[in-house]
């Protein structure tokens, strides 16, 4: 692995590591957060396509790439909502664990990624460690009924959201596009969902449209972080850079930064014992993620 490949591979660590914390710091409702994030991603993608002279795809490829963005934005709305329930420092390890579980199971079922008995044994062990690690990051020393209720609700919602994240990853596989060619259509799909959700929420709750609120446009900055992470991951995963397996592992390190910045910058407090258990849980998640791509 050369130095340039490593630096690009760590792009998601910065982008996805700071993205949830910045989005939470700017605040607003989930409709503000998703609108600003997707607009920032769209602007980033337009500039990237212009600089790289990448044409917008057409037909079947365009539709599936847009559906990929629709899946991500739908899932991210649920994730933003869960921020309001238990905080980003607890949400990110859970959603990362669900995505790792989803990716691993998809690989086994659809791609036969664990062909031997030993592969299956190591893979199952990795999945158990992922679940254990996620549980450790949300463990509370002084549990209350309200905390438990919010945690159960968040876990259920994030499990549903995994369908959207799965679609984000799976839909482009039905096309002939490279990741960079799919980047702009994905961003278009994200913005479509954000605008539809904004109007839906407006008519349902009678709250102001996110489109006319300043905080939505502040969230564009958080969208730049997401877009930077997504793009550097696509580049990192290319065979002449880090490859899919190593690129994936490097991208998952973002959960550590996302969790710790949520705790320290957003004051999502934990006791000393909770902090120790959380760090051990994060180590387990990263270790287990490494196992899933070794087998």
C-alpha positions in Angstrom: 0.0 0.0 0.0 1.6 3.3 -1.0 1.3 6.5 0.9 -1.2 8.2 -1.5 -3.5 5.1 -1.4 -3.4 5.2 2.4 -4.2 8.9 2.6 -7.1 8.5 0.2 -8.3 5.4 2.1 -8.4 7.5 5.3 -10.6 10.1 3.6 -13.8 8.4 4.9 -12.3 8.5 8.4 -12.3 12.3 8.3 -15.5 12.7 6.2 -17.8 10.1 7.9 -16.1 10.6 11.2 -17.0 14.3 11.5 -20.2 14.2 9.4 -22.7 13.1 12.1 -21.1 15.4 14.7 -21.2 18.5 12.5 -24.7 17.8 11.4 -25.8 17.4 15.1 -23.8 20.6 16.0 -25.6 22.7 13.4 -28.9 21.3 14.7 -32.3 21.7 13.2 -34.9 19.1 12.5 -34.2 15.9 10.5 -35.8 17.7 7.5 -33.2 20.5 7.8 -30.3 18.1 8.2 -31.2 15.9 5.3 -31.9 18.8 3.0 -28.7 20.6 3.7 -26.6 17.4 3.6 -28.0 16.3 0.2 -27.6 19.8 -1.3 -24.0 19.8 -0.1 -23.5 16.4 -1.7 -25.1 17.5 -4.9 -22.9 20.6 -5.2 -19.8 18.6 -4.5 -20.8 16.0 -7.1 -21.5 18.6 -9.7 -18.1 20.2 -9.3 -16.4 16.8 -9.3 -18.2 15.8 -12.5 -17.3 19.1 -14.2 -13.6 18.8 -13.2 -13.4 15.2 -14.3 -15.5 15.7 -17.4 -17.8 12.8 -16.4 -21.1 12.7 -18.4 -24.4 12.0 -16.7 -25.5 8.5 -17.5 -28.8 7.7 -19.1 -31.5 5.0 -19.2 -31.3 2.0 -16.9 -28.0 3.1 -15.4 -29.3 6.5 -14.4 -32.5 5.1 -12.8 -30.6 2.6 -10.6 -28.0 5.1 -9.6 -30.7 7.6 -8.6 -32.5 4.8 -6.7 -29.2 4.2 -4.8 -29.3 7.8 -3.6 -33.0 7.4 -2.7 -32.1 4.5 -0.5 -29.3 6.4 1.3 -31.4 9.5 2.0 -34.4 7.5 3.2 -32.1 5.7 5.7 -30.3 8.8 6.7 -33.6 10.6 7.6 -34.2 7.7 10.1 -30.7 8.0 11.4 -31.0 11.8 12.0 -34.3 11.1 13.9 -32.4 8.6 16.1 -29.9 11.3 16.9 -32.7 13.1 18.7 -33.5 9.9 20.7 -30.1 8.7 21.9 -27.4 11.0 20.4 -25.0 10.5 17.5 -22.3 8.9 19.7 -24.6 5.9 20.4 -26.4 5.9 17.0 -23.2 5.6 14.8 -21.8 2.3 16.3 -25.3 0.8 16.0 -25.8 1.8 12.4 -22.3 0.8 11.5 -22.9 -2.6 13.1 -26.1 -3.0 11.1 -24.3 -2.1 7.9 -21.5 -4.5 8.6 -24.0 -7.3 9.3 -26.0 -6.4 6.2 -22.9 -6.4 3.9 -21.6 -9.7 5.4 -24.9 -11.5 5.0 -25.4 -10.2 1.5 -22.0 -11.5 0.6 -22.7 -14.9 2.0 -26.2 -15.2 0.5 -25.7 -13.6 -2.9 -22.0 -13.9 -3.5 -21.0 -17.1 -1.6 -18.2 -15.2 0.2 -17.7 -17.8 2.9 -17.3 -21.0 0.9 -15.6 -23.3 3.5 -16.6 -24.4 7.0 -13.7 -22.5 8.5 -14.8 -19.3 6.6 -18.3 -19.7 8.0 -17.0 -20.2 11.5 -14.8 -17.1 11.4 -17.6 -15.2 9.7 -20.2 -16.1 12.3 -17.7 -15.2 15.1 -17.2 -11.8 13.5 -20.9 -11.1 13.3 -21.2 -12.0 17.0 -18.4 -9.7 17.9 -20.0 -6.9 15.8 -23.2 -7.3 17.8 -21.4 -7.4 21.1 -19.3 -4.4 20.2 -22.4 -2.4 19.3 -24.1 -3.3 22.5 -21.1 -2.2 24.5 -21.1 1.2 22.9 -24.7 1.9 24.1 -24.3 0.3 27.5 -25.4 2.6 30.3 -24.2 2.3 33.9 -27.3 4.0 35.3 -30.2 2.8 33.1 -33.6 4.4 33.3 -36.9 3.3 31.8 -36.9 6.3 29.5 -33.4 5.6 28.3 -34.2 1.9 27.6 -37.4 2.9 25.7 -35.5 5.4 23.5 -32.7 2.9 22.9 -35.1 0.1 21.9 -37.0 2.5 19.6 -33.7 3.7 18.0 -32.4 0.2 17.4 -35.7 -0.8 15.7 -35.7 2.3 13.5 -32.0 1.8 12.6 -32.7 -1.8 11.6 -35.4 -0.6 9.2 -33.0 2.1 7.9 -30.5 -0.7 7.0 -32.8 -1.5 4.0 -32.1 2.0 2.6 -28.3 1.7 3.2 -28.4 -1.7 1.6 -30.1 -0.3 -1.5 -27.5 2.5 -1.6 -24.8 -0.1 -1.9 -26.6 -2.8 -4.0 -28.4 -0.7 -6.6 -25.3 0.5 -8.5 -24.3 -3.2 -8.8 -27.2 -3.5 -11.3 -25.5 -1.0 -13.6 -22.4 -0.8 -15.7 -21.3 2.4 -13.9 -18.1 3.0 -12.0 -18.5 4.4 -8.5 -17.5 7.9 -9.7 -20.0 7.8 -12.6 -22.7 6.9 -10.2 -21.8 9.7 -7.7 -23.8 12.5 -9.3 -27.0 10.5 -10.0 -26.9 9.2 -6.4 -26.7 12.8 -5.2 -29.7 13.7 -7.4 -31.7 10.8 -5.8 -30.7 12.1 -2.3 -32.0 15.6 -3.0 -35.3 14.3 -4.5 -36.0 12.4 -1.3 -35.0 15.4 0.9 -37.4 17.7 -0.9 -40.3 15.2 -0.8 -39.7 14.5 2.9 -39.6 18.3 3.6 -43.0 18.9 2.0 -44.5 15.7 3.6 -43.3 16.8 7.1 -44.5 20.3 6.5 -48.0 19.3 5.6 -48.1 16.7 8.4 -46.7 18.8 11.3 -47.5 22.3 10.0 -43.9 23.3 10.8 -42.1 25.6 8.4 -40.5 24.2 5.3 -36.8 23.4 5.7 -36.3 24.9 2.3 -36.9 28.4 3.8 -34.9 28.0 7.0 -31.3 29.2 7.3 -30.2 26.2 9.3 -30.8 23.9 6.3 -28.3 25.8 4.3 -25.7 25.7 7.1 -26.1 21.9 6.9 -24.6 22.1 3.4 -21.3 22.2 5.1 -21.9 18.8 6.7 -22.9 17.5 3.2 -19.5 18.4 2.0 -18.0 16.1 4.6 -20.3 13.2 3.6 -19.6 13.7 -0.1 -15.8 13.9 0.5 -16.0 10.6 2.4 -18.2 8.9 -0.2 -15.9 9.9 -3.1 -12.6 9.0 -1.4 -14.1 5.6 -0.5 -15.0 5.0 -4.1 -11.5 5.9 -5.2 -9.9 3.9 -2.3 -11.9 0.8 -3.2 -10.5 0.7 -6.8 -8.1 -2.3 -7.5 -5.2 0.0 -8.3 -5.6 1.8 -5.0 -6.4 -0.1 -1.8 -9.0 -2.6 -3.2 -12.5 -3.2 -2.0 -11.6 -5.2 1.2 -8.9 -2.9 2.5 -10.8 0.2 1.4 -13.9 -1.0 3.3 -11.9 -1.6 6.5 -10.3 1.8 6.3 -13.7 3.4 5.9 -15.1 1.7 8.9 -12.6 3.4 11.2 -14.8 6.4 10.9 -17.1 5.0 13.5 -14.4 5.6 16.1 -14.1 9.3 15.3 -17.8 9.7 14.9 -18.5 8.2 18.3 -15.7 10.1 20.2 -16.4 13.5 18.6 -20.0 13.1 19.5 -19.0 12.4 23.1 -16.5 15.2 23.5 -17.7 17.9 21.1 -21.5 17.5 21.7 -21.1 16.7 25.4 -23.0 13.4 25.1 -21.7 12.5 28.5 -20.6 9.0 29.6 -19.3 7.9 32.9 -15.7 6.6 33.2 -16.9 3.0 33.1 -19.2 3.7 30.2 -16.3 5.3 28.3 -14.1 2.3 28.9 -16.7 -0.1 27.7 -17.5 2.1 24.7 -13.9 2.1 23.5 -13.6 -1.6 23.9 -16.8 -2.0 21.9 -15.4 0.2 19.1 -12.2 -1.9 19.0 -14.4 -5.1 18.7 -16.4 -3.6 15.8 -13.2 -2.7 13.9 -11.6 -6.0 14.6 -14.7 -7.9 13.5 -15.0 -5.8 10.4 -11.4 -6.9 9.5 -12.4 -10.6 10.0 -15.3 -10.3 7.6 -13.1 -9.3 4.7 -10.3 -11.7 5.6 -12.5 -14.8 5.2 
